[in-house]
Amino acid sequence: MTAGSARRLVVIGAAGHARETAWTAELCGHTVVGFVVTALDRLGPYDSKARVLGDYAWLEGHRAAYDGLALGIGTPFSRLRVGRELAARFPDVEWPVLLHPTAIIDRASAVLAAGSYIGAGVVATVDIHLHQYAVANFGCTLGHDAQLGAGVVVNPGANISGGVIIEEGAQVGTGAQVLQYLRVGARASVGAGAVVTHDVPEGSVVIGVPARPRAP
């Protein structure tokens, strides 16, 4: 696993997670050129409008201005959709691993795929595997052999125990806990503060202590 050398990066997105991504990228030694969004007419009150360069047309017209891209999007579905769309559209662009300097992880045994992100204060032990575009947000923990599938988002302060597998596009809410050797199915969502004691089926939403399926 390697985070690569310094690059000129454009962050995709403009809200809070984009700012955190830019901060982490800069601490990793990269230069953040600015933010690009999918649609300028959708910029909202929480977006950093002053740092927005434009939409995808800017990426097309300024290819010499940047080396790589970083996803500053905090939801799994959007991370996967946007990441895959841009990877297909700009196949020569790099997606560096972003590993915050304060994170603790066994680098020798970790497998961190392109576009993955480990935030400030994360504690990840041994044999950790983050697939493409996966996120371990600030202050979460990942036990031995934990696997985060493509586009997975583990939100701040969540605790992922050893041997847990979180499948593609799933999300674990802030402060949630997933007990050892369990599986969270693809596109499932674990609510904030929930304690997962059994496998979570694909596409389901679980909440509470212990975590149970949310009522329709």
Secondary structure, 3 states (H helix, E strand, C coil): CCCCCCCEEEEECCCHHHHHHHHHHHHCCCEEEEEECCCHHHCCCCCCHHHEEECHHHHHHCHHHCCEEEECCCCHHHHHHHHHHHHHHCCCCECCCEECCCCECCCCCCEECCCCEECCCCEECCCCEECCCCEECCCCEECCCCEECCCCEECCCCEECCCCEECCCCEECCCCEECCCCEECCCCEECCCCEECCCECCCCEEECCCCEECCC
